[in-house]
Amino acid sequence: MRLALSDADRAFRDELREFFTTKIPAEIRERARNDELRYPEDMVTTQRILNEAGLAVPNWPVEWGGKDWTPLQRQIWSDEMRLACVPEPLAFNASMVGPVIAQFGSQEVKERFLPATANLDIWWCQGFSEPEAGSDLASLRTTAVRDGDHYIINGQKTWTTLGQYADWIFVLARTDPNAPKKQAGISFILAEMSTPGITLRPIKLIDGGYEVNEVWFEDVRVPVDQLVGEENAGWSYAKFLLSNERTGIARVGTSKVWLADVKERAARTALGDGGTLLDDPLFAARVAEIETELLALELTQLRVSGDEGSGKPNPASSILKLRGSQLQQAVTELLVEVAGPDALPFGAPDAEAPDWAQHAAPKYLNYRKTSIYGGSNEVQRSIISATILGL
Amino acid sequence: MHFDLSEEQQLLADTTREMVSRAYDTESRNKVVDSELGWSREVWQQLAEVGILGLGFDEDSGPIEVMVVLTELGRRLAPEPVAAAALIPGATIAAHGSDEQRALLDQVAAGECLLAFAHTEPGRRGMTELATRATTDGTTWAITGAKSPVLAGDSADVLLVSAALPEGGTGLFLVDVAAAGPAVTRVSYRTFDGQRGADIAFDGAAAQPLGSGGDAAAAIAETVIRFQAALCAEAVGAMDESLRLTTEYLKTRKQFGVPLKTFQTLTQRAADMYVSLELARSMSFYASMCVADGRFDPVVAARTKMQIGRSGKHIAQESIQLHGGIGVTAEYPIAHYAARLTAGDQTFGSTTDQLRYLSRQVGRYGVVTL
């Protein structure tokens, strides 16, 4: 048991820190810090720089651009990226569909998709949730019926994040409606968004922005060579994907940076009594609580990451999702308090209230999503109680 | 950076767990706690024999071994004052004592000499200045003042006492209770969780400066931080067992004709207890790893004690609630764990004390780091 990084790992960290803070354009990192990224170009620019340096998909197999890093090194990579406010590689590509194709796809599917996925030449989106299949994902109704060399897909997907920029979608569809268990008849199919019969409608969120969509499939013909792995085995691929999604979701580094911004702004917010908001013991205590909780989660993440070598999902990753989402929410909540009455104007460039303050409340409301997506926190608790506690 | 125990450390954990499990179940523990001494000389000797009472006194073992053992003692709620009467004051003597004073540690490790750290003073929270004073005639030293509560102070043979120095600063002294005679008086008691302690009054008690004497503020801070890390390690064991007992109960206890685990309102709460436990465990590792690196950082200690205090309270309260009525009885173990966790929180700075301290630091740095 040892806290300090080895000399080799410290050198590794310094090298990455240098890369992230010098090779990724400062204006992109600044926009990321303020949650004002320009889509899709900031994501594409960043991921291509990372990919050229071999830093976009370290979690993939080495032959497809991955790195033979230790779990700790992967964690350092992720932490340093967040601390430098580098937009992380698009999750749908780098941590969702990429690993699934690399693990379960045929050689032909790998060659066709992996290089383009790593380089964000293809922008992927996720076709999992449906209006009647949220937490109970396995009850999904979208169907794929074999017709010669094609599947014909019909159904509706929802909560498709950033689907408006997507070139391709990975879809869970029911291929065997008569399977004995609802999980058993599902397949994992890839479809080009421009295929006739696919339509996309944006869903406006409470912060005024568009980040999620509904996607309809109407007699969409998809060649059978776009099936990943085996027919009717899609549920196990989906579970593999979701557990990868959970570990990336804690975002401790991002919360740390945002909390530092909260403090800086609180230190510039004068209270009537001559002190600042940060001097106020009540406010400072809330900051101190979140800081300590973030470090406790960071240490837990470092402990868990050490166990990932087995390739099996570690149920403790549910802790990361659960607490990570709560802490992101706590930080965004605190930022609204710093903004105070300046939080009220919205989209008013000529108002006195600074830009960050105008964004504070919408961001807070938007971040209520974090305890819902990626398996709601209640689902995470169920995983913990069933898998870890045996209840 | 890694979080694994070495083979020897794992063996130490297993040995300790086995030894105290053999010694104590709830009934036998209750009996021993109710005895006058409050713990067992026999178990103390067994702990000495396997080397537990000398952990950290030399290069062969250190703060990680101390942590491992205390977590196991916490898991069984073993009443022996291993940290308070041996390991914590012993580590300070080992680090700062003279050769002659360090020789005392052989007796401590053998279970023949009991120590106690007499630092906390009545009516002084977050002490910056001590009322207990040390005086000297040029060759010998004497201590006058009052300390309370002193954990394990009731049975200590030698006290490690903090006292204000005549020329300013704070010193650390050793007081041999028998040699001091009537100059040391103690009011012994049991704590609400069954530990033992004492209020100790010094009236010109003969004292020996620790090591070369002089200002010992750093050594005192080290001792407090070691003590806090030990309390946290012990609390993790208590939380771990509380959750295990609660989980077991949810599986076996039936109401409405079904096991309690059928009810999601209970299992979701058990999951939150698990999260609290693992966060606390991470912080306990953190505190002990820092001490092992020689990093006696009060901020690290405060963060750790705050997280452990929060987790401990959460797990203690929920363990009782999920058990129902049996959870507040003395014959069932779960409330004893709650008592121990509550007592640990109030020892060397509560959750609120730590939060107050940390709140005053937040403006001094930007991004929080380990």
Interface residues (C-beta under 8 A of the other chain):
Chain A: M1 R2 L3 A4 L5 S6 D9 L72 L83 K256 V257 L259 A260 K263 E264 A267 L278 D279 P281 A284 A285 V287 A288 E289 E291 T292 E293 L294 L295 A296 L297 E298 L299 T300 L302 R303 G306 A316 I319 L322 R323 E378 Q380 R381 S382 I384 S385 A386 I388 L389 G390 L391
Chain B: M1 H2 F3 D4 L5 S6 Q9 I64 L243 T247 L250 K251 K261 Q264 T267 Q268 A270 A271 D272 Y274 V275 E278 L279 A280 S282 M283 F285 Y286 S288 M289 C290 A292 D293 R303 M306 Q307 L355 R356 L358 S359 R360 Q361 V362 G363 G366 V367 V368 L370
